[in-house]
Amino acid sequence: MDDRLKDFENETYLNLETLRDSGEGVPTPVWFALDGSKFYIRTLEKSYKVKRLRGNSAVRIASCEANGDLKGEWAPARAVIGGARDFGRAEQLFNSKYGFRNRLFGLFGRLMGRKWATITVELI
């Protein structure tokens, strides 16, 4: 196991830094689920982080507080927008990790007609 993964084992949030076309980093605190060495993140399909990832898969991640304050060191990683299989696995992991909060969040999202994207991240 990569020692850097230990920074995330008991954390609720990670800070995902995606890059604008200019190269400027945009950090965003997000819920995540860790499965082996793969991180799963869910976000709105039309979010800016998804748009930025379509242009550049290089990201950095760090454990953080809900407000984005870092608790750990930045680690370089690669992110890709996952497919249906990734969405199903992420749903299982999020339900296990976040329980009722995740189910409620998902219900409100569906009622509002939101479409979700799953981002998978691996350290490099």
N, C-alpha and C positions, 0 to 999 in steps of 0.2 A: 504494500500500500504506500502510495506517495505521501510523505510526511506532511505536505502542504494541505492535504485533504482533512487532516485532523483539526485545522482551524475552523472547519465548517460543520463538524459532526453534530454539535448540539446547538446550532444557531438557527434562528428564525428567519433572518434576512441576510442577503448578500448584496453587495453593491456591484452592479454590472455597468462597466464603462464601455460604451460604444463610441465609434468615431464618426464625426461629421466628415463631409468631403474635404473640408479644409484641414483635417487632421486633429481638430480640437476634440478632446474627450468629453463625453456627456455621461456623468455618473448617475445611476438610478437605483435606489434601494428596491429590492423585489423579494417576494417569497420564492423559495426554491425547494427542490427535493433532490437528494443525492442518492444515486443508485450505482454502487461500485465506484467507478471513477468518473461517472457522467452526472452532470447537473441538469435538472429539468427546470425550466422557467416558463410560466404562462403569462401571456400579455394579450392585449387587444390586437387583432389581426392588422388593423390600420394604424398602429402606434408608430411613433417616430423611431423607436428603437428597432422595430422590424424593418422599417425603410432603410435605416442606417446599416443594418446587418446585410441587407441585400447588396449593398455596395462594398462592404468590407467586413469580413468575418473575424478580423482581429479584435479581441476585447481584453479587458482586464477585469478580474474579480477580486473582492476582498469581503471578509465577514464585516457586518456593520449593524448599527442600531436601526430602528425603524425610520429615523430621520436622515439616515445616510452617513452618520458619523462612523468612521472606520474603527473597527475593533482589531483588525489584523492588517497584514501587509498585502499590497497589490500583488497579484499573480497573473502572468500572461496566459491567455487561453484563446481557443477558437470556438466560435459559435455558429450554429447552423439552424435554420428554421426547419423543424421536424414535420413529419407527415402524420397520418392517422394513427399509425402504430405507436409513435412517440406520444401522441395526445392521450391514447388509452393508458399507456404506462404512467405518464405524468399524473393522470387523474387518480389512479390507484395510489400512487405515492403521496400525492397531496392530501387525499382523503385520510390516509394513515397518519400523516404528520400533523395536519391542521384540523382534522376532524370536522366538527360542526361548522366552524368558521368557513372552511372551504366549501362545504355543501351549500351554505347560505349565500356565499359570494357567487357561486355558480348558478344558483336558482335566480337570484336577482339579475345576473347577466343574461340568462336565457329569457327572462320575462321582458327585458329591455331590448332583446333582439341582437345582443352583442355576439360577435364572432371572435373566437380565440385562436391564437397561434401558440405553438409550443416551440420554445428555443432549447436546443441542447448545447451544452457547453462542456468542453474538455480542456484541462490544463495542458500547456505545452512546455 
